[in-house]
Amino acid sequence: MSAAASYPSVLMNSTPGENRSSGVGLPDDWFTAEPSAQAAGALAQAWRKFWQRQATHALEAASEGMNRKVCRLMHSVDALDFKRRLSPRMIARLAALMDAMSNEDGYGVFDTLQAWMGDKPEQWYLDECLLESVATQDWEGPLLREIRSTQVAGVASLECFPLLEDDLSPYQGALLQALDLIRQVDQEMYAEIQTHVGLVKLFDGRGIEGLSTPKAFGAIWLKAPPHENAVVWFLEHLVHECSHLHLNAMMAFDPLLKNPNEINRSPIRPDPRPMFQVLHATFVLSRNTRVHSRLHARYPELNLGDALQEFSSQFESGLSVLKDFMKPTPFGQKLLDSLNLKAEAFNVV
């Protein structure tokens, strides 16, 4: 048996336009910029079933390529509890397996499967939102290498260091306070965060403030803020990164755009970006504008006025690009229509 065995092709939910369902029978209310606890819960369960299908296909392909059975792992995937939030560890395991098979890296396939088989049943789910430093879990390795090797035009190489701190309780306290403030002003957005976000990974460095990825769905990476500004920092970035996750879940079922890679002006970044990233940015900004406007009205002492004005201006810029250049699918049009309605509510059109 060779470690360089060939593996049947398996697609992964990481690139717009790949491996989508037909769109038949999908609820219209999934494809809106308006946060909804009910829609988020239904979409999350459907996404977990999607992940289960992908995992089953990948394990079957790996088993065929290795000429080895992985029955216990297949059984665990088959017995997945769709009502519980899946740990980012599991999504990262599948992503690593798919990457190894795509690169025909036999050793990578064997090593990934061994690590995955060692995951205990309780590690498959995250029922509470955890906060920790980057580089504390083995599955993060490939993702950290990818982050650290990312090149952004006009920006020095990204730096992403672990915190090397024993006590993260001040950050945990600020995170819980921010979540409670969001709950008080926007229960639908709060419910969506509770549905999608299971792990907050803090890092030190430069060139990046936060990120999320379909390769570890449910985790968000945030630069550790100064303690005196932590609550305000989490208010912005919890909504921001959760909204990326929610939109990525939508795009697992419909690409939303017919021109995802067409380059255009970005509402956030100085460099032009592909249209699917313009859509992501505009979607996120609509949510940040919504939550910050409510927070600013109720808690003016948080001094969110300048941030709210910036979000509103950037949202208007992004929506203008989408209206002029986005080529939407039918579900993408529903999402664009909802963004237009939000713009009217925010008085930015």
ZADRENPA-531807 format. One record per residue (C-alpha): residue in three letters; x, y, z. Coordinates in steps of 0.001 Angstrom, whole numbers. Each point is the difference from the previous one (the first is absolute). Example, Ala and Ser with C-alpha at 12.3 -4.5 7.8 and 13.67 -1.06 7.14 Angstrom:
<pts>
[pt 'ala', [12300, -4500, 7800]]
[pt 'ser', [1370, 3440, -660]]
</pts>
This chain:
<pts>
[pt 'met', [0, 0, 0]]
[pt 'ser', [1489, 3325, -1082]]
[pt 'ala', [-330, 3304, 1776]]
[pt 'ala', [-141, 1552, -3465]]
[pt 'ala', [-3242, -1760, -950]]
[pt 'ser', [-2423, 1958, -2178]]
[pt 'tyr', [-3299, 1155, 1467]]
[pt 'pro', [-3327, 658, -1741]]
[pt 'ser', [-775, 3672, -382]]
[pt 'val', [-2026, 1551, 2820]]
[pt 'leu', [-1207, 3608, 6]]
[pt 'met', [133, 2328, 2986]]
[pt 'asn', [-2154, 2923, 1034]]
[pt 'ser', [2685, 2668, -267]]
[pt 'thr', [-287, 1573, -3448]]
[pt 'pro', [-3063, 1870, -1297]]
[pt 'gly', [-1792, -1890, -2728]]
[pt 'glu', [1138, -3502, 966]]
[pt 'asn', [-2042, -2905, 1305]]
[pt 'arg', [-3329, 1764, 450]]
[pt 'ser', [-3404, -1595, 286]]
[pt 'ser', [-2526, 555, -2764]]
[pt 'gly', [-1781, 2623, 2072]]
[pt 'val', [-3277, -1893, -280]]
[pt 'gly', [-2072, 167, 3164]]
[pt 'leu', [2238, 2446, 1878]]
[pt 'pro', [-1934, 2422, 2241]]
[pt 'asp', [-56, 3581, -1262]]
[pt 'asp', [453, 1332, 3531]]
[pt 'trp', [3539, -1369, 159]]
[pt 'phe', [1140, 2521, -2599]]
[pt 'thr', [-336, 3291, 1814]]
[pt 'ala', [2295, 2423, 1755]]
[pt 'glu', [-2482, 218, 2865]]
[pt 'pro', [1150, -2073, 3010]]
[pt 'ser', [-2490, -2651, 1062]]
[pt 'ala', [331, -2578, 2743]]
[pt 'gln', [-2336, -2381, -1827]]
[pt 'ala', [1760, 319, -3371]]
[pt 'ala', [3462, -289, 1579]]
[pt 'gly', [-974, -3169, 1840]]
[pt 'ala', [-1503, -1639, -3088]]
[pt 'leu', [2935, 1018, -2190]]
[pt 'ala', [2507, -1281, 2580]]
[pt 'gln', [-1661, -3419, 154]]
[pt 'ala', [-103, -208, -3794]]
[pt 'trp', [3685, 959, -130]]
[pt 'arg', [881, -2777, 2467]]
[pt 'lys', [-1808, -2503, -2226]]
[pt 'phe', [1968, 1401, -2947]]
[pt 'trp', [3231, -479, 1977]]
[pt 'gln', [-1036, -3552, 838]]
[pt 'arg', [-457, -814, -3691]]
[pt 'gln', [3388, 1515, -820]]
[pt 'ala', [1663, -1906, 2821]]
[pt 'thr', [-1575, -3280, -1086]]
[pt 'his', [1155, 464, -3596]]
[pt 'ala', [3503, 995, 1104]]
[pt 'leu', [375, -2974, 2349]]
[pt 'glu', [-1234, -2373, -2690]]
[pt 'ala', [2515, 1471, -2435]]
[pt 'ala', [2836, -225, 2543]]
[pt 'ser', [-910, -3593, 854]]
[pt 'glu', [54, -923, -3685]]
[pt 'gly', [3326, 1724, -576]]
[pt 'met', [1657, -1636, 3015]]
[pt 'asn', [-1746, -3334, -373]]
[pt 'arg', [-734, 238, 3731]]
[pt 'lys', [-3295, 149, 1877]]
[pt 'val', [-842, 2838, 2391]]
[pt 'cys', [-3257, -1466, 1279]]
[pt 'arg', [-22, 1610, 3458]]
[pt 'leu', [555, 3463, -1431]]
[pt 'met', [-2680, -575, -2636]]
[pt 'his', [-2412, -1065, 2741]]
[pt 'ser', [721, 3170, 2010]]
[pt 'val', [-693, 2153, -3051]]
[pt 'asp', [-3193, -1937, -729]]
[pt 'ala', [-1201, 505, 3600]]
[pt 'leu', [524, 3781, -36]]
[pt 'asp', [-2397, 1996, 2202]]
[pt 'phe', [-1225, 2805, -2274]]
[pt 'lys', [-1543, 1923, 2899]]
[pt 'arg', [3376, 651, 1658]]
[pt 'arg', [2609, 2515, -1124]]
[pt 'leu', [2791, -1866, -1730]]
[pt 'ser', [3513, 729, 1246]]
[pt 'pro', [2323, 1850, -2402]]
[pt 'arg', [2403, -2868, 705]]
[pt 'met', [-2217, -2307, -2087]]
[pt 'ile', [-261, 2398, -2925]]
[pt 'ala', [3771, 485, 90]]
[pt 'arg', [558, -3783, 13]]
[pt 'leu', [-2083, -369, -3148]]
[pt 'ala', [1698, 2977, -1665]]
[pt 'ala', [3449, -1450, 732]]
[pt 'leu', [-1055, -3395, -1369]]
[pt 'met', [-1349, 1553, -3189]]
[pt 'asp', [3145, 2096, -446]]
[pt 'ala', [2190, -3072, 452]]
[pt 'met', [-1997, -1979, -2544]]
[pt 'ser', [-28, 2905, -2445]]
[pt 'asn', [3803, 211, 249]]
[pt 'glu', [303, -3818, -211]]
[pt 'asp', [1815, 142, 3329]]
[pt 'gly', [-381, -3550, 1286]]
[pt 'tyr', [1806, 608, 3260]]
[pt 'gly', [-2192, 3038, 592]]
[pt 'val', [-3098, -2153, -502]]
[pt 'phe', [1204, -2627, 2478]]
[pt 'asp', [1120, 2582, 2569]]
[pt 'thr', [-3239, 1990, -224]]
[pt 'leu', [-2145, -3103, 384]]
[pt 'gln', [2023, -1130, 3014]]
[pt 'ala', [-444, 3380, 1681]]
[pt 'trp', [-3714, 8, -826]]
[pt 'met', [-478, -3498, 1391]]
[pt 'gly', [1565, 1179, 3267]]
[pt 'asp', [-2638, 2695, 521]]
[pt 'lys', [-2248, -949, 2904]]
[pt 'pro', [-3793, 152, -441]]
[pt 'glu', [-264, 3121, 2164]]
[pt 'gln', [2518, 1761, -2254]]
[pt 'trp', [-2341, -227, -2974]]
[pt 'tyr', [-2305, 2709, 1367]]
[pt 'leu', [229, 3385, 1698]]
[pt 'asp', [-3106, 812, 1998]]
[pt 'glu', [1611, 3033, 1661]]
[pt 'cys', [2000, 2788, -1617]]
[pt 'leu', [3663, -379, 999]]
[pt 'leu', [2794, 2576, -90]]
[pt 'glu', [3681, -910, -274]]
[pt 'ser', [3289, 978, -1634]]
[pt 'val', [949, -1180, -3457]]
[pt 'ala', [2382, -2959, -244]]
[pt 'thr', [-1565, -1933, 2879]]
[pt 'gln', [-1462, -2837, -2085]]
[pt 'asp', [1667, -2284, -2531]]
[pt 'trp', [-2577, 525, -2770]]
[pt 'glu', [901, 3691, -211]]
[pt 'gly', [3426, -662, -1532]]
[pt 'pro', [-958, 25, -3710]]
[pt 'leu', [-2301, 2989, 480]]
[pt 'leu', [2647, 2024, 1823]]
[pt 'arg', [2514, -753, -2747]]
[pt 'glu', [-2527, 1179, -2564]]
[pt 'ile', [-729, 3201, 1924]]
[pt 'arg', [3661, 787, 542]]
[pt 'ser', [869, -535, -3666]]
[pt 'thr', [-2807, 2242, -1291]]
[pt 'gln', [1220, 2956, -2032]]
[pt 'val', [-2111, 3167, -139]]
[pt 'ala', [826, 2673, -2564]]
[pt 'gly', [1679, 3019, 1560]]
[pt 'val', [183, -1622, 3439]]
[pt 'ala', [2964, -1600, 1740]]
[pt 'ser', [-159, -3733, 655]]
[pt 'leu', [-2706, -910, 2471]]
[pt 'glu', [1061, -851, 3528]]
[pt 'cys', [-2058, -2339, 2165]]
[pt 'phe', [1565, -926, 3337]]
[pt 'pro', [-1461, -1904, 2969]]
[pt 'leu', [-618, 2123, 3075]]
[pt 'leu', [2240, -1957, 2401]]
[pt 'glu', [-2289, 1016, 2854]]
[pt 'asp', [-1253, -2304, 2735]]
[pt 'asp', [-3026, 2031, 1052]]
[pt 'leu', [-2456, 1000, -2730]]
[pt 'ser', [-2842, 691, 2443]]
[pt 'pro', [9, 3786, -700]]
[pt 'tyr', [-626, -737, -3681]]
[pt 'gln', [-2629, -2588, 913]]
[pt 'gly', [-1766, 2540, 2193]]
[pt 'ala', [36, 2608, -2751]]
[pt 'leu', [-1295, -2554, -2504]]
[pt 'leu', [-2927, -931, 2250]]
[pt 'gln', [-771, 3670, 639]]
[pt 'ala', [-28, 731, -3733]]
[pt 'leu', [-2279, -2969, -654]]
[pt 'asp', [-2407, 1207, 2673]]
[pt 'leu', [-92, 3503, -1502]]
[pt 'ile', [-785, -1458, -3418]]
[pt 'arg', [-2726, -2133, 1572]]
[pt 'gln', [-1589, 3056, 1596]]
[pt 'val', [-280, 1955, -3263]]
[pt 'asp', [-292, -2732, -2652]]
[pt 'gln', [-1160, -3432, 1109]]
[pt 'glu', [-64, -1309, -3598]]
[pt 'met', [3660, 852, -585]]
[pt 'tyr', [880, -1383, 3425]]
[pt 'ala', [-1747, -3281, -849]]
[pt 'glu', [1910, -220, -3276]]
[pt 'ile', [3313, 437, 1833]]
[pt 'gln', [-1022, -2701, 2476]]
[pt 'thr', [-905, -2257, -2925]]
[pt 'his', [3212, 378, -1989]]
[pt 'val', [2897, 1126, 2225]]
[pt 'gly', [1458, -2694, 2251]]
[pt 'leu', [3616, 1053, 332]]
[pt 'val', [1758, 3365, 218]]
[pt 'lys', [3742, -244, -727]]
[pt 'leu', [2071, 2983, 1122]]
[pt 'phe', [3365, 932, -1475]]
[pt 'asp', [2611, 2749, 67]]
[pt 'gly', [1578, 1452, -3116]]
[pt 'arg', [-564, 2450, -2817]]
[pt 'gly', [-1594, 282, -3425]]
[pt 'ile', [-3270, -1666, 977]]
[pt 'glu', [-2749, 681, 2545]]
[pt 'gly', [-2195, -3045, -417]]
[pt 'leu', [-939, -2852, -2271]]
[pt 'ser', [-2132, -3088, -400]]
[pt 'thr', [134, -2821, -2514]]
[pt 'pro', [-2244, -2817, -1262]]
[pt 'lys', [2955, -2293, 755]]
[pt 'ala', [-706, 400, 3719]]
[pt 'phe', [-3604, 1115, 21]]
[pt 'gly', [-1095, 1147, 3442]]
[pt 'ala', [3349, 1499, 998]]
[pt 'ile', [906, 3661, -330]]
[pt 'trp', [3520, 1412, 322]]
[pt 'leu', [326, 3445, 1592]]
[pt 'lys', [2987, 2146, 844]]
[pt 'ala', [109, 385, 3778]]
[pt 'pro', [-1101, 3567, 839]]
[pt 'pro', [1237, 2233, 2826]]
[pt 'his', [-1967, -947, 3092]]
[pt 'glu', [-1485, 3484, 351]]
[pt 'asn', [-1495, -254, -3500]]
[pt 'ala', [-866, -3709, -34]]
[pt 'val', [-3785, 288, 356]]
[pt 'val', [-344, 2432, -2908]]
[pt 'trp', [2399, -2138, -2056]]
[pt 'phe', [-2071, -3122, 544]]
[pt 'leu', [-3238, 1878, -767]]
[pt 'glu', [1267, 703, -3496]]
[pt 'his', [1859, -3198, -792]]
[pt 'leu', [-2469, -2545, 1375]]
[pt 'val', [-2639, 1390, -2346]]
[pt 'his', [2513, 355, -2839]]
[pt 'glu', [1430, -3524, 43]]
[pt 'cys', [-3295, -1702, 846]]
[pt 'ser', [-1498, 1676, -3061]]
[pt 'his', [2801, -1434, -2153]]
[pt 'leu', [-823, -3450, 1375]]
[pt 'his', [-3707, 431, -668]]
[pt 'leu', [590, 1116, -3592]]
[pt 'asn', [2430, -2873, -580]]
[pt 'ala', [-2731, -2379, 1181]]
[pt 'met', [-2382, 1538, -2547]]
[pt 'met', [2594, -397, -2740]]
[pt 'ala', [305, -3705, 726]]
[pt 'phe', [-3466, -324, -1542]]
[pt 'asp', [1, 2714, -2668]]
[pt 'pro', [2910, 1998, -1485]]
[pt 'leu', [-2109, 3219, 119]]
[pt 'leu', [2188, 1524, -2740]]
[pt 'lys', [568, -898, -3641]]
[pt 'asn', [3148, 2159, -65]]
[pt 'pro', [1693, -862, 3336]]
[pt 'asn', [3567, 637, -1189]]
[pt 'glu', [-589, 3254, -1868]]
[pt 'ile', [2224, 2674, 1576]]
[pt 'asn', [-1494, 3234, 1286]]
[pt 'arg', [293, 2699, 2651]]
[pt 'ser', [-76, -1225, 3594]]
[pt 'pro', [-1942, 1915, 2667]]
[pt 'ile', [2557, -899, 2688]]
[pt 'arg', [3350, -863, -1590]]
[pt 'pro', [2093, 2513, -2014]]
[pt 'asp', [733, -2592, -2714]]
[pt 'pro', [-2685, -1277, -2430]]
[pt 'arg', [-1532, -3325, 963]]
[pt 'pro', [-1961, -2822, -1679]]
[pt 'met', [-3740, 597, -81]]
[pt 'phe', [-767, -2777, 2489]]
[pt 'gln', [2220, 1816, 2523]]
[pt 'val', [-1755, 3295, -795]]
[pt 'leu', [-3273, -1786, 773]]
[pt 'his', [1443, -1364, 3247]]
[pt 'ala', [1216, 3440, 1065]]
[pt 'thr', [-3297, 1712, -808]]
[pt 'phe', [-2011, -2691, 1783]]
[pt 'val', [2195, 309, 3097]]
[pt 'leu', [-208, 3799, -26]]
[pt 'ser', [-3803, -134, -130]]
[pt 'arg', [28, -2006, 3228]]
[pt 'asn', [2613, 2192, 1708]]
[pt 'thr', [-2053, 3071, -913]]
[pt 'arg', [-3163, -1600, 1375]]
[pt 'val', [1472, -1070, 3345]]
[pt 'his', [2110, 3127, 545]]
[pt 'ser', [-2943, 2284, -739]]
[pt 'arg', [-2011, -1755, 2713]]
[pt 'leu', [2881, -11, 2454]]
[pt 'his', [761, 3676, -639]]
[pt 'ala', [-3637, 974, 560]]
[pt 'arg', [-271, -1936, 3252]]
[pt 'tyr', [3533, 345, 1385]]
[pt 'pro', [1492, 3297, -1233]]
[pt 'glu', [2697, -306, 2670]]
[pt 'leu', [1632, -2725, -2135]]
[pt 'asn', [984, 2755, -2477]]
[pt 'leu', [-847, -2044, -3090]]
[pt 'gly', [-1039, 2991, -2129]]
[pt 'asp', [3173, 216, -2096]]
[pt 'ala', [69, -3740, -654]]
[pt 'leu', [-3704, 46, -925]]
[pt 'gln', [568, 2821, -2473]]
[pt 'glu', [2896, -1884, -1595]]
[pt 'phe', [-2015, -3234, -266]]
[pt 'ser', [-2904, 1860, -1591]]
[pt 'ser', [2240, 1723, -2558]]
[pt 'gln', [1796, -3232, -877]]
[pt 'phe', [-3310, -1857, -301]]
[pt 'glu', [-1272, 2627, -2432]]
[pt 'ser', [3192, -356, -2062]]
[pt 'gly', [-213, -3793, -118]]
[pt 'leu', [-3694, -18, -858]]
[pt 'ser', [642, 2419, -2859]]
[pt 'val', [2516, -2433, -1524]]
[pt 'leu', [-2381, -2944, 416]]
[pt 'lys', [-2921, 1846, -1597]]
[pt 'asp', [2134, 1013, -2978]]
[pt 'phe', [2063, -3143, -582]]
[pt 'met', [-1369, -3028, 1879]]
[pt 'lys', [-1444, -2704, -2252]]
[pt 'pro', [-2178, -1850, 2507]]
[pt 'thr', [-1584, -3417, -32]]
[pt 'pro', [-3719, 38, 928]]
[pt 'phe', [916, -503, 3660]]
[pt 'gly', [2762, 2566, -368]]
[pt 'gln', [-2614, 2470, -1222]]
[pt 'lys', [-2072, -631, 3130]]
[pt 'leu', [3074, 766, 2102]]
[pt 'leu', [733, 3157, -2006]]
[pt 'asp', [-3611, 1131, 375]]
[pt 'ser', [269, -428, 3771]]
[pt 'leu', [3191, 2086, 37]]
[pt 'asn', [-1837, 2743, -1899]]
[pt 'leu', [-2794, -80, 2574]]
[pt 'lys', [2541, 316, 2814]]
[pt 'ala', [1592, 2947, -1784]]
[pt 'glu', [-3366, 1738, -132]]
[pt 'ala', [-479, -665, 3718]]
[pt 'phe', [3453, 1444, 702]]
[pt 'asn', [-714, 2981, -2288]]
[pt 'val', [3170, -547, -2009]]
[pt 'val', [-1581, -15, -3486]]
</pts>
